[in-house]
Amino acid sequence: MKSAAFTLIEVLVAIFLVGLAVVALLVTNRALTHSNSAGLEISTAEFLIEQIKELTTLLPVDDLDDFASASPFSPPINADRQPLNNFSAYCQQVTVQNVSASNFSLPVDDHTSPVVRVTVKVYLNSRLISEQNWIRARY
């Protein structure tokens, strides 16, 4: 006589397969959560860089090195120089370097070139998240 019930081996295989699927879902969830967290950090860092870029765009080039000497900014500041206290774990580091007018990667002595390179680095708890630089000219 044939029984319509599952055997013990069939039940154990089914439990194993369901358990394997649950573990795979948990691993995927952890990876996606980590990826989402990294994306949030990068987006925030880019926002903070844009705040400095907007602020330095309004400054005369000769005032940029004075501005850079005031950094690092922790908490970071916005384009109006107001502290962004909600981002207190972040830090903006600004450097201004005179560079050759014909080769932007070649540093030169202060005020010997009409061109400067502004570099902003954003840190989260002392860990570099993002860095960006741009060129400004005194013309």
TAUR-V680922 format. One record per run of one state. SS is the DSSP state (h for helix, s for strand, l for the rest). FROM is the first residue (numbers start at 0). LEN is the number of residues. If there is no record, write none. Layout:
# TAUR-V680922
{{SS/FROM/LEN} {SS/FROM/LEN}}
This chain:
# TAUR-V680922
{{l/0/7} {h/7/51} {l/58/2} {h/60/9} {l/69/3} {s/72/1} {l/73/3} {s/76/1} {l/77/5} {s/82/1} {l/83/1} {h/84/3} {l/87/2} {s/89/10} {l/99/7} {s/106/1} {l/107/7} {s/114/10} {l/124/2} {s/126/11} {l/137/2}}
